C-alpha cells in the first residue's frame, strides 16, 4: 500500500495585519491584472467605435467611390438600408421599462448615426474633413454613452425594472396581468425568486392574489409555489414570491438542541423553510404567548412535529409538559414519555386535568402578582407549561377550552390543540379566536386551510392543499415567527426514535419538577396522575414530589353554626340534579311502603297509642320493667365529619368524581336531610376542596381530611 500523504495544513503566506496579494508578477502585476479585468468589459464600445467606422468607410469608398455614378448609387442604397436597419433596431429592442426605453433610443440612434456616417464616407472618403472630425467626436460620445448604460445595468442604480415587456409578457394576457407591473426580480439562489408587483388604475392586489393558480400553472410550479403578499403601506403594491425549486424534498434532519438546560424562551428549531433557512419558534419569548392550533389530515406529519417539539422542551429548565392523546399516545410519544410530566390516555383523567386547570391558572396568577410580574418570565418561580391536547373535541367541551385559552396565556401556560379539521363542530369560533398561532399541514380541501390559517395568508396563495402527499410540509404563523415568513412553506425535521429517547434521557438531569404552587392548585387530579415523568430530582425514577394539600377549615367543638335551612331550601331546587330528585323520591316511596306494611295498632286505647315514631320513648316502661337508652342527637360537627370521611374514603380509592345522590347514605347516617347536604357541599366548594362541574356533578380537588 502506498504511504498516505500528510494532511498538515500549509503555513500561511500573509502573517501581517494587511493582506498582500502574491503570485507571478508580485503586487504590481496583480494590480495591473485587476485593473485590466475591471476595464475590459467597458473597452468594447471604444474598440468598436475606433475600428469599425473607418474600416467600413475605407472599404466602401475603395469599392465605389472612384466613379461618381457608382458612388451615388452605393450611397443611395446604404441610405435606404440604414433607414431599414434603424427601424428594425427600434422594433426589436425591448422597452417595457424606463430603462428599456432609454436603451432602445440609444441603440436606434447609434445605428442611424453609424449608417449616416458610412453613407457619406462612401462618396467622400472616411479620412477627410469633416467626416474625420465627426467620427472622432461622435464615436467617442457614443462609446461613452454605452459605458454609462453598462454601469447602470450592473447595479449603479437600484431602480432597475423588468415588467411585462420582459419574461412575463407572453403570460400577461393569459393570466390577466395586463395592468400588473413586475419589477426588481431577484433570485435568492435557494430555489426562490422574489419581485415587486404594482397594479395600475382599476386593479387591486386582491385580484392579483386570486390569479396565483393561473400563474403557477403557466410557470409549471406547484400551486403553493406562487405567493403574493400585499404591501401594508401601499394598496397598489405587493411582493411576488416564486418557488422554482424544492430544497426540502429529500427530507429535513432533526435539529438537535444546542445545549441541555436552555430556558423556555430560547428558540425552538423545528425544521427548515423552503429557502433553506432554519424554521424556529419562540412562543414564550414573544410579547404575547400565542396558543397554537395544529391541523392536517392523517399522515400529514403532525405526530412528527409533536415528537420534535416535546424532545426539545424536555431538555430545558423551568419547563413542564402535559400531553393528552386518547388514541395513540404511547405509539406517538411512548419513547419520550419520561420527558412528559403528565401523559394522559384516559378520557376521565383528561377531564380531571382540564377541570383542575382553572384553579391552577388562578393560583399562578396570584404568584406572579406577588412577584411583581404582569406575565410569566424566566424570573418567576413558576415553570412554563405546555398543555397539548390531541383531538380536543373528544376530550373537553367548548366552554372549558375557551376559559383555559383566555386565562392561561398570561400565566405562562401554552395551549396546543391538534386535530384533523378545525371546523366549528370540533372547535368553537371563540376557542379558535384564542389560538393565534397556527401550523397547518396538508389538507384535502383548500377551503379547510381557512379554519386554521389567517385570511391574509390563505388570500396570498399559501394554501397547503396537498393532503398527505407531502408529509412534514406546512404553513406556520405566530409564535414569534416574523410575519413576512408566514407565507413561506416549512418542513419539520425527521426524527429517530432511539435518538429522541437518548436525548430525553439526557435531559432528566436538567428538567425541573413542577413548581409547588401549581402542583398544589392542581390538587388530587395531579397527585394521583397515572403517568409521572422524570426530572432532575428523580432521574430515571417515575416519581415527582407533590406539595402538601391544605386542610379544611377547622371549627372548635360546638362553635360552628348549623346551616340556615331557610336559605338552602331556596337554593336546593336550583342545585339539585335530576338524579338527586329521583333518589329522594325512591327513598320516600320506600318509607311509605314500609309504613304501609305495619299493621294497625291492636290496642288503640293503650297509653302508648298516641306516641309517634318521632317521639322519644320513655326511659322506663313501668309495665314491663324494661329500660331504654335515650336517643342521642348527632351534633353538627359529627354530622360534618361523617360527610368528610365519606369523601376522604373516595379519594383513597382513587375516585375523584361524584354526584350529590352518592352522598345520601352518609347524609342519612348523619341524621340530616338534603338541604343540609347541599349546604355542606357549598361550603366545600367555597373552601376549594371540591369543584362543581357544569354538568351537575362534583370533582374532589383535595381530600378534606388530609393534614396540612
JOFENLIN-V560956 format. One record per residue. RES is the residue in one small letter. SS is DSSP state (H for helix, E for strand, - for the rest). PSI is psi in degrees with one decimal (none if undefined). D_LAST is the distance of its C-alpha to the last C-alpha in Angstrom with 1 decimal. Layout:
{{RES | SS | PSI | D_LAST} {RES | SS | PSI | D_LAST}}
This chain:
{{x | - | 140.9 | 78.9} {x | - | 155.1 | 79.4} {x | - | 132.5 | 77.6} {x | - | 137.3 | 74.5} {x | - | 150.5 | 75.1} {x | - | 142.2 | 73.1} {x | - | 18.6 | 70.2} {x | - | 132.7 | 70.2} {x | - | 139.3 | 69.8} {x | - | 151.1 | 73.0} {x | - | 144.9 | 73.0} {x | - | 143.3 | 72.7} {x | - | -44.7 | 76.0} {x | - | 114.6 | 74.8} {x | - | -9.0 | 73.1} {x | - | -177.9 | 73.4} {x | - | -23.1 | 71.3} {x | - | 137.8 | 73.9} {x | - | 120.3 | 74.5} {x | - | 123.0 | 78.3} {x | - | 140.4 | 79.6} {x | - | 167.9 | 81.7} {x | - | -173.8 | 84.1} {x | - | 129.9 | 87.9} {x | - | -11.2 | 89.5} {x | H | -158.6 | 86.8} {x | H | -43.2 | 85.3} {x | H | -41.2 | 88.4} {x | H | -39.4 | 88.8} {x | H | -40.2 | 85.2} {x | H | -43.2 | 85.6} {x | H | -44.0 | 88.8} {x | H | -38.7 | 87.3} {x | H | -43.4 | 84.3} {x | H | -42.1 | 86.5} {x | H | -42.2 | 88.8} {x | H | -37.7 | 85.9} {x | H | -34.5 | 84.6} {x | H | -24.2 | 88.0} {x | H | -42.5 | 89.5} {x | H | -23.3 | 87.8} {x | H | -2.1 | 89.3} {x | H | -22.7 | 92.8} {x | H | -40.5 | 93.7} {x | H | -35.1 | 94.7} {x | H | -38.2 | 97.0} {x | H | -43.8 | 98.6} {x | H | -43.4 | 99.3} {x | H | -28.8 | 100.7} {x | H | -19.8 | 102.8} {x | H | -42.7 | 104.4} {x | H | -49.4 | 104.4} {x | H | -48.8 | 106.4} {x | H | -37.0 | 109.3} {x | H | -46.4 | 109.5} {x | H | -40.5 | 109.6} {x | H | -40.0 | 112.0} {x | H | -41.2 | 114.3} {x | H | -46.4 | 114.3} {x | H | -34.5 | 115.1} {x | H | -38.0 | 117.7} {x | H | -32.5 | 119.4} {x | H | -44.4 | 119.6} {x | H | -6.6 | 120.7} {x | - | -14.3 | 121.5} {x | - | -28.0 | 125.0} {x | - | 131.2 | 126.5} {x | H | -42.3 | 126.1} {x | H | -46.6 | 125.8} {x | H | -40.1 | 123.3} {x | H | -40.4 | 121.2} {x | H | -46.1 | 121.2} {x | H | -42.2 | 120.2} {x | H | -41.5 | 117.5} {x | H | -41.3 | 116.1} {x | H | -42.8 | 116.0} {x | H | -42.4 | 114.3} {x | H | -34.5 | 111.7} {x | H | -45.2 | 111.1} {x | H | -45.2 | 110.5} {x | H | -37.6 | 108.3} {x | H | -38.4 | 106.3} {x | H | -42.0 | 105.7} {x | H | -42.1 | 104.4} {x | H | -36.6 | 102.2} {x | H | -42.5 | 100.8} {x | H | -40.6 | 99.9} {x | H | -40.9 | 98.3} {x | H | -42.0 | 96.2} {x | H | -43.8 | 95.0} {x | H | -34.6 | 94.0} {x | H | -16.8 | 92.4} {x | - | 121.9 | 90.2} {x | - | 142.0 | 86.6} {x | - | 50.2 | 85.8} {x | - | -1.3 | 82.6} {x | - | 173.4 | 81.2} {x | H | -40.8 | 82.5} {x | H | -37.5 | 82.9} {x | H | -37.5 | 84.5} {x | H | -40.5 | 87.1} {x | H | -40.9 | 87.9} {x | H | -40.9 | 88.3} {x | H | -42.6 | 90.7} {x | H | -39.6 | 92.8} {x | H | -44.6 | 93.0} {x | H | -40.7 | 94.1} {x | H | -43.5 | 96.6} {x | H | -38.8 | 98.2} {x | H | -44.1 | 98.4} {x | H | -43.7 | 100.2} {x | H | -44.0 | 102.6} {x | H | -40.7 | 103.5} {x | H | -44.6 | 104.1} {x | H | -34.3 | 106.3} {x | H | -44.6 | 108.2} {x | H | -40.3 | 108.9} {x | H | -36.6 | 110.0} {x | H | -43.9 | 112.4} {x | H | -38.4 | 114.1} {x | H | -25.5 | 114.1} {x | H | -37.9 | 115.9} {x | H | -40.5 | 118.9} {x | H | -13.8 | 118.9} {x | - | 145.9 | 117.3} {x | - | -16.7 | 113.9} {x | - | 11.4 | 115.1} {x | - | 160.9 | 117.1} {x | - | 137.3 | 116.1} {x | - | 6.2 | 114.1} {x | H | -37.5 | 112.5} {x | H | -42.4 | 111.6} {x | H | -41.8 | 110.0} {x | H | -36.7 | 108.0} {x | H | -46.4 | 106.8} {x | H | -45.3 | 105.6} {x | H | -51.3 | 103.9} {x | H | -41.2 | 102.6} {x | H | -41.5 | 101.4} {x | H | -41.7 | 99.5} {x | H | -43.3 | 97.8} {x | H | -37.4 | 96.9} {x | H | -40.7 | 95.5} {x | H | -37.9 | 93.3} {x | H | -36.5 | 92.0} {x | H | -33.0 | 91.0} {x | H | -39.9 | 89.2} {x | H | -39.5 | 87.2} {x | H | -38.4 | 86.2} {x | H | -41.1 | 85.0} {x | H | -44.6 | 82.8} {x | H | -43.3 | 81.3} {x | H | -34.0 | 80.7} {x | H | 5.8 | 79.0} {x | H | 8.3 | 76.3} {x | H | -25.1 | 77.7} {x | - | 138.9 | 76.6} {x | - | 8.0 | 73.3} {x | - | 29.9 | 74.7} {x | - | 133.9 | 76.2} {x | - | 140.0 | 76.1} {x | - | 113.3 | 76.6} {x | - | -164.7 | 77.0} {x | - | -7.2 | 78.2} {x | - | -9.8 | 81.5} {x | - | -128.1 | 80.0} {x | - | -25.1 | 78.1} {x | - | 5.3 | 76.7} {x | H | -41.0 | 80.1} {x | H | -20.5 | 80.9} {x | H | -14.0 | 77.5} {x | H | -49.1 | 77.4} {x | H | -31.8 | 79.4} {x | H | -33.0 | 77.7} {x | H | 2.8 | 74.1} {x | - | 32.6 | 74.9} {x | - | 32.0 | 74.4} {x | - | -30.6 | 77.8} {x | - | 16.8 | 76.0} {x | E | 130.8 | 73.5} {x | E | 125.2 | 74.0} {x | E | 125.2 | 72.3} {x | E | 158.0 | 72.4} {x | E | 48.9 | 71.3} {x | E | 131.5 | 70.3} {x | E | 134.0 | 68.7} {x | E | 140.6 | 67.5} {x | - | -12.5 | 64.4} {x | - | 4.6 | 65.7} {x | - | 32.1 | 62.6} {x | - | 4.8 | 63.8} {x | E | 150.9 | 63.5} {x | E | 132.5 | 65.9} {x | E | 144.3 | 65.0} {x | E | 156.3 | 67.4} {x | E | 144.6 | 67.4} {x | E | 144.4 | 68.6} {x | E | 132.5 | 70.2} {x | E | 150.0 | 71.5} {x | - | -178.3 | 74.6} {x | - | 137.5 | 75.3} {x | - | -1.0 | 74.4} {x | - | 160.3 | 71.8} {x | - | 159.7 | 68.0} {x | H | -31.7 | 65.5} {x | H | -36.4 | 64.0} {x | H | -35.8 | 67.3} {x | H | -42.5 | 67.3} {x | H | -35.7 | 63.8} {x | H | -15.1 | 65.0} {x | - | 10.2 | 67.8} {x | H | -31.6 | 65.7} {x | H | -39.1 | 66.2} {x | H | -40.0 | 70.0} {x | H | -43.5 | 69.7} {x | H | -41.7 | 67.7} {x | H | -39.3 | 70.3} {x | H | -32.8 | 73.2} {x | H | -0.5 | 71.7} {x | - | 46.4 | 70.6} {x | - | 164.2 | 67.0} {x | - | 155.3 | 63.8} {x | H | -34.8 | 62.9} {x | H | 5.5 | 59.9} {x | H | -3.8 | 62.0} {x | E | 114.3 | 63.3} {x | E | 132.4 | 60.9} {x | E | 115.6 | 62.0} {x | E | 134.1 | 59.5} {x | E | 155.5 | 60.6} {x | E | 120.2 | 60.8} {x | - | -18.0 | 58.4} {x | - | -10.5 | 60.9} {x | E | 113.3 | 64.0} {x | E | -14.0 | 64.4} {x | E | -0.9 | 67.6} {x | E | 159.3 | 66.2} {x | E | -173.6 | 63.8} {x | E | 129.8 | 63.2} {x | E | 127.2 | 64.6} {x | E | 124.0 | 62.9} {x | E | 124.8 | 64.6} {x | E | 103.2 | 63.1} {x | - | -8.9 | 66.2} {x | - | 143.8 | 64.6} {x | - | 104.2 | 61.4} {x | - | -6.2 | 59.9} {x | - | 0.4 | 56.9} {x | - | -25.6 | 58.7} {x | - | 6.0 | 58.4} {x | - | 159.4 | 54.6} {x | - | 125.3 | 52.1} {x | E | 151.8 | 50.3} {x | - | 132.1 | 46.5} {x | - | 113.6 | 45.7} {x | - | 150.0 | 43.6} {x | - | 145.4 | 41.0} {x | - | -21.8 | 42.6} {x | - | 158.9 | 39.7} {x | - | 147.0 | 36.3} {x | - | 20.3 | 33.4} {x | E | 166.2 | 34.8} {x | - | 159.8 | 32.7} {x | - | -23.2 | 32.4} {x | - | -11.2 | 34.9} {x | - | 153.2 | 37.7} {x | - | 146.4 | 40.3} {x | E | 102.7 | 39.9} {x | E | 126.8 | 43.4} {x | E | -13.4 | 43.9} {x | E | -147.8 | 47.7} {x | E | 151.8 | 51.0} {x | E | 169.6 | 52.9} {x | - | -23.8 | 56.3} {x | - | 9.4 | 57.9} {x | - | -4.3 | 56.1} {x | - | 156.5 | 53.6} {x | E | 132.1 | 50.0} {x | E | 113.9 | 47.8} {x | E | 149.9 | 44.3} {x | E | 155.9 | 41.5} {x | - | 69.4 | 39.0} {x | H | -38.1 | 36.7} {x | H | -13.1 | 34.0} {x | H | -10.0 | 36.8} {x | - | 160.0 | 38.5} {x | - | -37.3 | 38.5} {x | - | 126.7 | 36.8} {x | - | 116.8 | 34.6} {x | - | 116.9 | 36.7} {x | - | 157.4 | 35.4} {x | E | 138.4 | 37.9} {x | E | 122.6 | 39.8} {x | E | 126.7 | 41.5} {x | E | 148.7 | 44.4} {x | - | 155.5 | 47.2} {x | - | 168.5 | 48.8} {x | - | 129.5 | 48.1} {x | - | 3.4 | 49.4} {x | - | -16.8 | 49.3} {x | - | 13.7 | 46.9} {x | H | -41.4 | 43.5} {x | H | -37.6 | 41.8} {x | H | -43.3 | 43.5} {x | H | -44.0 | 42.2} {x | H | -43.0 | 38.6} {x | H | -43.6 | 38.8} {x | H | -42.3 | 40.2} {x | H | -46.9 | 37.5} {x | H | -41.1 | 34.6} {x | H | -40.3 | 36.2} {x | H | -47.7 | 36.6} {x | H | -25.2 | 33.1} {x | - | -4.6 | 31.6} {x | - | 18.5 | 33.3} {x | E | 155.5 | 31.6} {x | - | 159.1 | 28.8} {x | - | 43.3 | 26.1} {x | E | 134.5 | 26.9} {x | E | 139.3 | 25.1} {x | E | 126.1 | 27.1} {x | E | 133.0 | 26.3} {x | E | 129.1 | 29.5} {x | E | 119.1 | 30.5} {x | - | 101.0 | 33.8} {x | - | -19.9 | 34.4} {x | - | -54.8 | 38.0} {x | - | 46.9 | 38.4} {x | H | -52.3 | 35.2} {x | H | -34.8 | 35.8} {x | H | -36.9 | 39.5} {x | H | -48.4 | 39.0} {x | H | 18.0 | 36.2} {x | H | -35.6 | 35.5} {x | H | -12.2 | 37.0} {x | H | 22.9 | 34.6} {x | H | -25.6 | 31.5} {x | H | -22.6 | 29.7} {x | H | -3.0 | 29.8} {x | - | 119.7 | 28.0} {x | - | -33.4 | 24.2} {x | E | 98.8 | 24.3} {x | E | 120.5 | 27.7} {x | E | 126.3 | 27.9} {x | - | 4.0 | 30.9} {x | - | 133.4 | 29.8} {x | H | -40.7 | 30.4} {x | H | -41.6 | 27.4} {x | H | -35.3 | 25.0} {x | H | -41.0 | 26.8} {x | H | -36.5 | 26.3} {x | H | -45.4 | 22.5} {x | H | -45.8 | 22.5} {x | H | -36.1 | 24.8} {x | H | -26.5 | 22.8} {x | H | -15.6 | 19.6} {x | H | -42.1 | 21.6} {x | H | -40.1 | 22.1} {x | H | -38.6 | 18.4} {x | H | -39.2 | 18.4} {x | H | -44.5 | 21.7} {x | H | -43.9 | 20.4} {x | H | -40.1 | 17.4} {x | H | -37.5 | 20.0} {x | H | -39.7 | 22.3} {x | H | -40.2 | 20.1} {x | H | -45.1 | 19.6} {x | H | -39.1 | 23.4} {x | H | -41.4 | 24.2} {x | H | -24.8 | 22.2} {x | - | -0.4 | 24.2} {x | - | 29.3 | 27.4} {x | - | 134.6 | 28.3} {x | - | -27.1 | 30.0} {x | - | 169.2 | 29.5} {x | - | 138.2 | 28.0} {x | - | 166.4 | 29.8} {x | - | -14.9 | 29.3} {x | - | -14.7 | 28.3} {x | - | 157.3 | 24.9} {x | - | -9.8 | 21.8} {x | - | 150.7 | 21.5} {x | - | 147.8 | 23.4} {x | E | 151.9 | 26.3} {x | E | 143.2 | 26.1} {x | E | 121.9 | 28.9} {x | E | 106.4 | 28.4} {x | E | 128.2 | 31.6} {x | E | 118.7 | 32.7} {x | E | 133.6 | 35.9} {x | - | 63.8 | 37.8} {x | H | -28.2 | 35.3} {x | H | -24.3 | 37.3} {x | H | -6.7 | 36.4} {x | - | -45.4 | 32.6} {x | - | 159.2 | 31.8} {x | - | 167.9 | 33.6} {x | H | -37.2 | 35.1} {x | H | -41.5 | 32.9} {x | H | -48.0 | 29.7} {x | H | -38.3 | 31.6} {x | H | -43.5 | 33.0} {x | H | -43.6 | 29.8} {x | H | -45.6 | 28.3} {x | H | -37.8 | 31.6} {x | H | -37.9 | 31.9} {x | H | -19.7 | 28.4} {x | H | -21.6 | 27.5} {x | H | -48.5 | 30.5} {x | H | -16.3 | 29.4} {x | H | 14.4 | 25.9} {x | - | 23.1 | 27.4} {x | E | 115.5 | 27.1} {x | E | 120.1 | 30.6} {x | E | 127.4 | 31.5} {x | E | 128.2 | 34.3} {x | E | 126.1 | 36.0} {x | E | 131.2 | 38.8} {x | E | 170.8 | 41.3} {x | - | -44.1 | 45.1} {x | - | 120.5 | 46.1} {x | - | 52.8 | 44.1} {x | - | 168.3 | 46.1} {x | - | -20.9 | 44.8} {x | - | -21.1 | 44.1} {x | - | -37.3 | 41.7} {x | - | 123.8 | 40.1} {x | - | 159.6 | 40.6} {x | H | -31.2 | 42.4} {x | H | -44.1 | 39.5} {x | H | -43.7 | 37.3} {x | H | -32.6 | 40.3} {x | H | -25.8 | 40.8} {x | - | -3.1 | 37.4} {x | - | 81.9 | 38.3} {x | - | -16.5 | 40.6} {x | E | 154.1 | 41.0} {x | E | 142.2 | 43.1} {x | E | 104.6 | 44.4} {x | E | 110.9 | 47.1} {x | - | -166.1 | 48.6} {x | - | 135.3 | 51.7} {x | - | 156.6 | 52.2} {x | - | -34.0 | 55.1} {x | - | 136.9 | 56.1} {x | H | -33.4 | 56.5} {x | H | -24.9 | 55.2} {x | H | -29.2 | 51.8} {x | H | -26.5 | 51.1} {x | H | -19.5 | 51.0} {x | H | -17.7 | 47.7} {x | - | -46.0 | 46.1} {x | - | 153.0 | 48.2} {x | - | 154.1 | 49.1} {x | H | -34.9 | 52.5} {x | H | -28.3 | 53.8} {x | H | -48.8 | 53.3} {x | H | -34.5 | 54.9} {x | H | -29.3 | 57.7} {x | - | -11.0 | 58.6} {x | - | -1.6 | 59.2} {x | - | 80.7 | 56.1} {x | - | 114.1 | 55.5} {x | - | 59.9 | 54.3} {x | - | 52.0 | 56.3} {x | - | 9.1 | 56.9} {x | - | -133.7 | 54.6} {x | - | 12.7 | 53.6} {x | - | -20.7 | 56.8} {x | - | 73.7 | 55.3} {x | - | 138.1 | 51.9} {x | - | -20.0 | 49.7} {x | E | 143.5 | 51.6} {x | E | 170.9 | 49.9} {x | E | 128.8 | 49.9} {x | E | 139.8 | 46.8} {x | E | 160.0 | 45.9} {x | - | -164.7 | 43.2} {x | - | 35.6 | 40.3} {x | - | 1.9 | 42.2} {x | - | 129.9 | 45.5} {x | - | 141.2 | 48.5} {x | H | -29.8 | 50.0} {x | H | -3.5 | 53.4} {x | H | -2.5 | 52.0} {x | - | -24.8 | 50.7} {x | - | 3.5 | 54.0} {x | - | 132.0 | 54.4} {x | - | 147.4 | 53.7} {x | E | 163.0 | 51.1} {x | E | 129.6 | 50.6} {x | E | 157.0 | 47.3} {x | - | 150.7 | 47.5} {x | E | 126.0 | 48.1} {x | - | 155.5 | 45.3} {x | - | 130.0 | 45.6} {x | H | -47.2 | 42.9} {x | H | -38.7 | 43.1} {x | H | -44.1 | 43.2} {x | H | -39.1 | 40.1} {x | H | -42.7 | 38.2} {x | H | -37.1 | 39.2} {x | H | -44.7 | 38.2} {x | H | -37.0 | 34.7} {x | H | -39.4 | 34.3} {x | H | -29.0 | 35.4} {x | H | -10.3 | 32.9} {x | - | -26.9 | 29.9} {x | - | -12.8 | 30.3} {x | - | -11.0 | 29.7} {x | - | 129.8 | 27.3} {x | - | 142.1 | 24.0} {x | - | 161.3 | 20.8} {x | - | 137.1 | 19.3} {x | - | 150.8 | 17.6} {x | H | -33.2 | 13.8} {x | H | -44.4 | 14.2} {x | H | -42.4 | 16.3} {x | H | -40.3 | 14.5} {x | H | -43.4 | 11.3} {x | H | -30.6 | 13.7} {x | H | -23.6 | 15.6} {x | - | -149.9 | 12.9} {x | H | -30.7 | 13.9} {x | H | -40.4 | 17.5} {x | H | -39.2 | 17.0} {x | H | -32.4 | 14.7} {x | - | 21.3 | 17.5} {x | - | 145.2 | 20.4} {x | - | -36.2 | 23.6} {x | - | 137.3 | 24.8} {x | - | 120.7 | 23.1} {x | - | 175.6 | 25.4} {x | - | 158.3 | 25.8} {x | - | -175.5 | 25.2} {x | - | -21.5 | 25.9} {x | - | -20.1 | 22.9} {x | - | 65.5 | 23.9} {x | - | 123.8 | 27.7} {x | - | -3.5 | 29.2} {x | - | 123.8 | 26.2} {x | - | 73.0 | 24.6} {x | - | 142.5 | 21.0} {x | - | 142.0 | 18.7} {x | - | 143.4 | 15.2} {x | - | 129.3 | 12.5} {x | - | 148.2 | 9.8} {x | - | 146.4 | 6.1} {x | - | 148.6 | 5.9} {x | - | 144.2 | 4.9} {x | - | 155.5 | 5.0} {x | - | 153.7 | 8.7} {x | - | 128.4 | 10.6} {x | - | 145.1 | 11.5} {x | - | 132.9 | 15.3} {x | - | 149.6 | 17.2} {x | - | 126.6 | 19.6} {x | - | -3.3 | 22.5} {x | - | -22.4 | 21.5} {x | - | 128.7 | 20.6} {x | - | 149.7 | 23.9} {x | - | 163.4 | 25.1} {x | - | 147.0 | 25.8} {x | - | 101.3 | 29.1} {x | H | -27.6 | 31.1} {x | H | -32.9 | 33.8} {x | H | -47.2 | 31.6} {x | H | -26.0 | 29.9} {x | H | -35.8 | 33.4} {x | H | -35.0 | 34.5} {x | H | -18.1 | 31.6} {x | H | -41.4 | 31.7} {x | H | -30.5 | 34.9} {x | H | -34.1 | 33.5} {x | H | -24.6 | 30.3} {x | - | 137.6 | 31.6} {x | - | 170.1 | 32.7} {x | H | -34.9 | 36.0} {x | H | -36.7 | 34.2} {x | H | -46.9 | 32.7} {x | H | -41.8 | 36.2} {x | H | -41.6 | 37.8} {x | H | -43.2 | 35.3} {x | H | -36.1 | 35.9} {x | H | -38.3 | 39.6} {x | H | -40.9 | 39.6} {x | H | -42.1 | 37.9} {x | H | -39.8 | 40.5} {x | H | -42.2 | 43.3} {x | H | -40.5 | 42.2} {x | H | -46.4 | 42.0} {x | H | -38.0 | 45.5} {x | H | -42.3 | 46.9} {x | H | -44.3 | 45.7} {x | H | -33.3 | 47.0} {x | H | -23.1 | 50.3} {x | H | -12.8 | 50.8} {x | - | 127.1 | 50.8} {x | - | 162.4 | 54.5} {x | - | 153.8 | 56.1} {x | - | 121.2 | 56.1} {x | - | -15.9 | 59.2} {x | - | 76.7 | 59.5} {x | - | -18.5 | 59.2} {x | - | 3.7 | 60.7} {x | - | 164.0 | 58.3} {x | H | -29.3 | 56.2} {x | H | 3.4 | 53.0} {x | H | -28.1 | 54.3} {x | H | -5.9 | 52.7} {x | - | 145.6 | 49.2} {x | - | 169.5 | 46.6} {x | - | -29.4 | 43.7} {x | - | -15.7 | 41.3} {x | - | 153.8 | 43.1} {x | - | 143.4 | 42.1} {x | - | 133.8 | 44.2} {x | - | 145.2 | 46.1} {x | - | -34.5 | 44.9} {x | E | 129.3 | 48.4} {x | E | 108.6 | 51.0} {x | - | -22.9 | 54.3} {x | - | -33.6 | 56.3} {x | - | -4.0 | 54.3} {x | - | 35.4 | 52.8} {x | E | 141.0 | 49.3} {x | E | 138.8 | 46.1} {x | - | 140.0 | 43.1} {x | - | 137.4 | 39.5} {x | - | 142.7 | 38.4} {x | - | 128.5 | 36.0} {x | - | 128.2 | 32.5} {x | - | 144.6 | 30.7} {x | - | 123.7 | 27.1} {x | - | 159.5 | 25.0} {x | H | -39.1 | 22.9} {x | H | -41.0 | 19.6} {x | H | -41.1 | 21.0} {x | H | -42.4 | 22.1} {x | H | -38.4 | 18.9} {x | H | -38.6 | 17.1} {x | H | -42.1 | 19.9} {x | H | -41.9 | 19.3} {x | H | -36.3 | 15.6} {x | H | -39.5 | 16.5} {x | H | -44.6 | 19.1} {x | H | -42.0 | 16.9} {x | H | -36.7 | 14.4} {x | H | -38.2 | 17.6} {x | H | -40.4 | 18.9} {x | H | -43.7 | 16.0} {x | H | -28.5 | 16.5} {x | - | -3.8 | 20.2} {x | - | 10.4 | 19.7} {x | - | 119.6 | 20.9} {x | - | 1.6 | 19.4} {x | E | 141.2 | 22.4} {x | E | 167.0 | 23.8} {x | - | 154.1 | 26.3} {x | H | -32.3 | 26.3} {x | H | -25.8 | 29.1} {x | H | -16.9 | 26.8} {x | H | 5.8 | 25.0} {x | H | -42.7 | 28.3} {x | H | -42.4 | 28.1} {x | H | -37.6 | 24.7} {x | H | -41.3 | 26.2} {x | H | -40.5 | 29.3} {x | H | -28.1 | 27.4} {x | - | 3.0 | 25.7} {x | - | 41.7 | 29.3} {x | - | 172.0 | 28.6} {x | - | -179.4 | 30.4} {x | H | -43.6 | 29.8} {x | H | -38.3 | 29.4} {x | H | -44.2 | 26.5} {x | H | -43.0 | 24.8} {x | H | -38.0 | 25.5} {x | H | -42.0 | 24.1} {x | H | -38.9 | 20.8} {x | H | -39.2 | 20.7} {x | H | -40.3 | 21.5} {x | H | -40.1 | 18.6} {x | H | -35.2 | 16.2} {x | H | -45.2 | 18.1} {x | H | -30.9 | 17.8} {x | - | -6.0 | 14.0} {x | - | 16.6 | 14.0} {x | - | -30.7 | 12.8} {x | E | 166.5 | 16.4} {x | E | 130.9 | 19.5} {x | E | 120.6 | 23.0} {x | - | 160.8 | 25.4} {x | - | -25.3 | 28.9} {x | - | 17.3 | 30.7} {x | - | 5.6 | 29.2} {x | - | 177.1 | 26.4} {x | E | 152.2 | 22.6} {x | E | 137.7 | 20.1} {x | E | 118.8 | 16.5} {x | - | -39.4 | 14.3} {x | - | 146.5 | 10.9} {x | - | 127.2 | 10.6} {x | - | -11.6 | 10.2} {x | - | 4.1 | 9.2} {x | - | 130.4 | 6.6} {x | - | 154.3 | 3.8} {x | - | none | 0.0}}
